[in-house]
Amino acid sequence: MSVFASSTLQAFIVGGNRGIGLEFVRQLLANPQVSHVYASHRQVPSPDLLQLTVAHPDRLTLLSLDITDETQIQQAISHIQTQTDRLQLVINCVGILHETRPEARPEARPETSSRSESSLQPEKSLQQIQSDRLLRYFQVNSIGAVLLAKHLLPLLKLDRSVYACISAKIGSIGDNQIGGWYGYRASKAALNMFIRTAAIEYSRKAPKAILVLLHPGTTDTQLSRPFQRNVPPEKLFSPQRTVSQLLSILENLQPEDSGSFFSWDGSRLPW
Ligand SMILES: NC(=O)c1ccc[n+]([C@@H]2O[C@H](COP(=O)([O-])OP(=O)(O)OC[C@H]3O[C@@H](n4cnc5c(N)ncnc54)[C@H](OP(=O)(O)O)[C@@H]3O)[C@@H](O)[C@H]2O)c1
């Protein structure tokens, strides 16, 4: 039976500040079956997220959380535990493909350094590989998700529940035909392995929980914006379309689906 069969569904959207995560927050709040949504943001909440707190003051709680800091993960989950002992749905929407780090902002840059030296961009060739940038991809895209799995277990073991992580088809090793984007690809492949492995441990320790990986399809967000030029319009989804497609996958999950990697249309992707 689907987690959406519950009339008091409580959800936690990690990375709910913008893009796909923000749209999950919006669509869940529009569903009367959802009694409460916890949404995390990294620094200052976006105006869109703040607007939702004004519209739903009793059903939305904001939590500050940088996924690269395990203490912040623990603190956010401890805060949820002061309100409830269970969640039925957790969706981790955190991810980076490109990033301008504080030291890459013009005001913080010495005259000699260039923007491309200190900002994170997907690598087109082996010559562009740098270990600190690979580590950043893994910290944000892979390690945060398995730390969440570590700390969420008590909240996910009481009821039928789902922990979904937004992965990417580009992290499929079997599907890799064109190469490039080493760090993003490898960090999503690692995410897939972490969640598949956690699903096996959860099947023993929290057997009512289903853990899955979801490929959203190319979606019009800040993450994809610099790379949309060659995407045909019919293959570029709005966040609204992406989220309603992913929610219908989540609604139909069965216990035996735990540990699987689904595409936006419900088909299974190769590892
Ligand atoms: N858009 C696509 O075409 C596409 C395709 C395949 C897969 N995906 C995946 O879908 C997921 C959502 O991406 P999106 O398109 O919605 O991108 P987005 O609009 O750029 O949103 C990224 C989210 O990640 C959060 N984030 C980044 N670094 C973080 C950190 N260190 N700690 C906590 N939160 C952090 C951001 O929070 P702040 O707002 O606080 O920065 C934001 O909420 C990602 O995992 C992405 O890889 C997207």
The ligand as an SDF file (V2000), in Angstrom:
LIG
                    3D

 48 52  0  0  0  0  0  0  0  0999 V2000
   17.7020   19.9280  -13.4620 N   0  0  0  0  0  0  0  0  0  0  0  0
   18.0220   18.8560  -14.1440 C   0  0  0  0  0  0  0  0  0  0  0  0
   17.9690   18.8150  -15.4020 O   0  0  0  0  0  0  0  0  0  0  0  0
   18.4810   17.6030  -13.4290 C   0  0  0  0  0  0  0  0  0  0  0  0
   18.7200   16.4490  -14.2160 C   0  0  0  0  0  0  0  0  0  0  0  0
   19.1480   15.2900  -13.5650 C   0  0  0  0  0  0  0  0  0  0  0  0
   19.2920   15.2780  -12.1930 C   0  0  0  0  0  0  0  0  0  0  0  0
   19.0620   16.4310  -11.4630 N   0  0  0  0  0  0  0  0  0  0  0  0
   19.2440   16.3660  -10.0090 C   0  0  0  0  0  0  0  0  0  0  0  0
   18.0920   16.8760   -9.3750 O   0  0  0  0  0  0  0  0  0  0  0  0
   18.4500   17.3970   -8.0790 C   0  0  0  0  0  0  0  0  0  0  0  0
   17.8300   18.7930   -7.9210 C   0  0  0  0  0  0  0  0  0  0  0  0
   18.4640   19.6600   -8.8370 O   0  0  0  0  0  0  0  0  0  0  0  0
   17.7660   20.9820   -9.3900 P   0  0  0  0  0  0  0  0  0  0  0  0
   17.6920   20.8350  -10.8520 O   0  0  0  0  0  0  0  0  0  0  0  0
   16.5440   21.2900   -8.6280 O   0  0  0  0  0  0  0  0  0  0  0  0
   18.9440   22.0260   -9.0840 O   0  0  0  0  0  0  0  0  0  0  0  0
   18.9710   23.4500   -8.3660 P   0  0  0  0  0  0  0  0  0  0  0  0
   17.8020   24.2780   -8.7410 O   0  0  0  0  0  0  0  0  0  0  0  0
   20.3400   23.9500   -8.6590 O   0  0  0  0  0  0  0  0  0  0  0  0
   18.8200   23.0650   -6.8160 O   0  0  0  0  0  0  0  0  0  0  0  0
   19.8670   22.4480   -6.1310 C   0  0  0  0  0  0  0  0  0  0  0  0
   19.4830   22.3030   -4.6810 C   0  0  0  0  0  0  0  0  0  0  0  0
   20.6140   21.7140   -3.9850 O   0  0  0  0  0  0  0  0  0  0  0  0
   20.8500   22.4830   -2.8130 C   0  0  0  0  0  0  0  0  0  0  0  0
   22.2640   22.3930   -2.4200 N   0  0  0  0  0  0  0  0  0  0  0  0
   23.3790   22.5220   -3.1810 C   0  0  0  0  0  0  0  0  0  0  0  0
   24.4750   22.3410   -2.4280 N   0  0  0  0  0  0  0  0  0  0  0  0
   24.0430   22.0930   -1.1630 C   0  0  0  0  0  0  0  0  0  0  0  0
   24.6820   21.8180    0.0620 C   0  0  0  0  0  0  0  0  0  0  0  0
   26.0170   21.7950    0.1800 N   0  0  0  0  0  0  0  0  0  0  0  0
   23.9170   21.5730    1.1530 N   0  0  0  0  0  0  0  0  0  0  0  0
   22.5680   21.6180    1.0760 C   0  0  0  0  0  0  0  0  0  0  0  0
   21.9010   21.9030   -0.0500 N   0  0  0  0  0  0  0  0  0  0  0  0
   22.6300   22.1270   -1.1540 C   0  0  0  0  0  0  0  0  0  0  0  0
   20.4730   23.9050   -3.2060 C   0  0  0  0  0  0  0  0  0  0  0  0
   20.2900   24.6680   -2.0400 O   0  0  0  0  0  0  0  0  0  0  0  0
   20.4930   26.2720   -2.0380 P   0  0  0  0  0  0  0  0  0  0  0  0
   19.3020   26.8560   -2.7230 O   0  0  0  0  0  0  0  0  0  0  0  0
   20.5510   26.6050   -0.6000 O   0  0  0  0  0  0  0  0  0  0  0  0
   21.7640   26.5470   -2.7980 O   0  0  0  0  0  0  0  0  0  0  0  0
   19.1940   23.6360   -3.9940 C   0  0  0  0  0  0  0  0  0  0  0  0
   18.1110   23.4670   -3.1130 O   0  0  0  0  0  0  0  0  0  0  0  0
   19.9820   17.3780   -8.0280 C   0  0  0  0  0  0  0  0  0  0  0  0
   20.4080   16.2400   -7.3230 O   0  0  0  0  0  0  0  0  0  0  0  0
   20.3770   17.2320   -9.4830 C   0  0  0  0  0  0  0  0  0  0  0  0
   21.6420   16.6040   -9.6310 O   0  0  0  0  0  0  0  0  0  0  0  0
   18.6370   17.5860  -12.0650 C   0  0  0  0  0  0  0  0  0  0  0  0
  1  2  1  0
  2  3  2  0
  2  4  1  0
  4  5  1  0
  4 48  2  0
  5  6  2  0
  6  7  1  0
  7  8  2  0
  8  9  1  0
  8 48  1  0
  9 10  1  0
  9 46  1  0
 10 11  1  0
 11 12  1  0
 11 44  1  0
 12 13  1  0
 13 14  1  0
 14 15  2  0
 14 16  1  0
 14 17  1  0
 17 18  1  0
 18 19  2  0
 18 20  1  0
 18 21  1  0
 21 22  1  0
 22 23  1  0
 23 24  1  0
 23 42  1  0
 24 25  1  0
 25 26  1  0
 25 36  1  0
 26 27  1  0
 26 35  1  0
 27 28  2  0
 28 29  1  0
 29 30  1  0
 29 35  2  0
 30 31  1  0
 30 32  2  0
 32 33  1  0
 33 34  2  0
 34 35  1  0
 36 37  1  0
 36 42  1  0
 37 38  1  0
 38 39  2  0
 38 40  1  0
 38 41  1  0
 42 43  1  0
 44 45  1  0
 44 46  1  0
 46 47  1  0
M  CHG  2   8   1  16  -1
M  END
$$$$
